[in-house]
Amino acid sequence: MRPTRHLGCRGAGPGGGQGSAAALEALAAAAGGEAEAARPKACVACSQEAGAGVRLKPCAGCAGGPAGRVLYCGAACQGADWKRHKAFCKPAAAAAKGDAAAGSSEDC
C-alpha cells in the first residue's frame, strides 16, 4: 500500500495544483449544495415549517455539529424535546469543541 500524502496548505501534489484547485472548488460547491438540501427546514419537535411569522432557531448546544443543525420554532418545543435531544446534544457539542481545539493547533 502506498503512503498517502497530506494535501494541506503546502500544496496539492504534483503539478502545482492549478487543475486540482478547480476540482476542489467544484467539489466544495457540490458539497455545499448537498449540505443545504440536507439541512432541516422544520421544527424537530412539532414539524412546523419556517415561513411567515415562524423563525426556526438552532439548538445553541450542538449548532453546527457533525449532524447539522437541530431547529426549533421556540423555547416550548425545545424544552419538550430536551429529554430525547439531550442524548445527541451533549456528545455533539463535545465533538464540535474537540474539533475546534484540534483545528487551532494545525501548523498551516
C-alpha positions as CSV (number, residue, x, y, z in Angstrom):
1,M,0.0,0.0,0.0
2,R,1.3,3.4,-0.9
3,P,1.6,6.1,1.8
4,T,-0.9,8.9,1.4
5,R,0.3,12.5,1.0
6,H,-1.0,15.3,3.1
7,L,-2.8,17.8,0.9
8,G,-2.9,20.6,3.3
9,C,-1.7,24.2,2.9
10,R,1.7,23.4,1.4
11,G,0.4,22.3,-2.0
12,A,-1.8,19.8,-3.6
13,G,0.8,17.4,-5.0
14,P,2.4,17.2,-8.4
15,G,1.7,19.8,-11.0
16,G,1.3,22.8,-8.7
17,G,-2.3,22.3,-8.0
18,Q,-4.0,24.6,-10.6
19,G,-6.2,21.9,-12.0
20,S,-6.6,20.5,-8.5
21,A,-7.7,23.8,-7.2
22,A,-10.5,24.0,-9.8
23,A,-11.5,20.4,-9.0
24,L,-11.5,21.2,-5.2
25,E,-13.7,24.3,-5.8
26,A,-16.2,22.2,-7.8
27,L,-16.2,19.6,-5.1
28,A,-16.8,22.2,-2.4
29,A,-19.6,23.8,-4.3
30,A,-21.3,20.4,-4.8
31,A,-20.9,19.5,-1.1
32,G,-22.3,22.9,-0.1
33,G,-25.4,22.2,-2.3
34,E,-25.9,18.8,-0.7
35,A,-25.5,20.3,2.8
36,E,-28.1,22.9,2.1
37,A,-30.5,20.2,0.7
38,A,-30.0,18.1,3.8
39,R,-30.4,21.0,6.3
40,P,-33.7,20.6,8.2
41,K,-36.4,23.1,7.3
42,A,-38.9,22.3,10.1
43,C,-39.0,22.2,13.9
44,V,-37.9,18.7,15.1
45,A,-40.5,18.7,17.9
46,C,-43.7,19.8,16.1
47,S,-42.8,19.8,12.4
48,Q,-43.7,23.5,12.0
49,E,-42.0,24.7,8.8
50,A,-40.3,28.1,8.6
51,G,-42.4,30.7,6.9
52,A,-44.4,33.8,7.6
53,G,-44.1,34.6,11.3
54,V,-42.2,31.4,12.1
55,R,-38.4,31.6,12.5
56,L,-36.6,28.4,13.3
57,K,-33.7,28.7,15.7
58,P,-30.9,26.1,16.1
59,C,-30.1,24.4,19.4
60,A,-27.2,26.5,20.8
61,G,-25.5,23.5,22.4
62,C,-24.9,21.5,19.2
63,A,-25.4,24.0,16.4
64,G,-23.1,23.3,13.6
65,G,-22.2,19.9,15.0
66,P,-21.4,16.8,13.0
67,A,-25.0,16.0,12.1
68,G,-26.0,19.5,11.1
69,R,-28.4,21.8,13.0
70,V,-31.4,20.8,15.1
71,L,-34.0,23.5,14.7
72,Y,-36.9,24.5,17.0
73,C,-39.7,27.0,16.5
74,G,-39.5,28.2,20.1
75,A,-38.4,27.5,23.6
76,A,-41.5,25.4,24.4
77,C,-40.7,22.9,21.7
78,Q,-37.0,22.9,22.6
79,G,-37.9,22.2,26.3
80,A,-40.4,19.5,25.3
81,D,-37.8,17.8,23.1
82,W,-34.9,18.0,25.5
83,K,-35.2,14.6,27.1
84,R,-34.8,13.0,23.6
85,H,-32.3,15.5,22.2
86,K,-30.0,15.5,25.3
87,A,-28.5,12.1,24.3
88,F,-27.4,13.7,20.9
89,C,-26.6,17.2,22.0
90,K,-24.0,16.7,24.7
91,P,-21.8,14.3,22.6
92,A,-22.2,16.5,19.5
93,A,-21.2,19.7,21.5
94,A,-18.2,17.9,22.9
95,A,-17.2,16.6,19.5
96,A,-17.5,20.1,18.0
97,K,-15.4,21.6,20.8
98,G,-12.8,18.9,20.3
99,D,-12.7,19.6,16.5
100,A,-12.3,23.3,17.1
101,A,-9.4,22.7,19.5
102,A,-7.7,20.3,17.1
103,G,-8.2,22.8,14.2
104,S,-6.4,25.6,16.0
105,S,-3.3,23.6,16.5
106,E,-2.6,23.0,12.8
107,D,0.8,24.1,11.5
108,C,-0.7,25.8,8.4
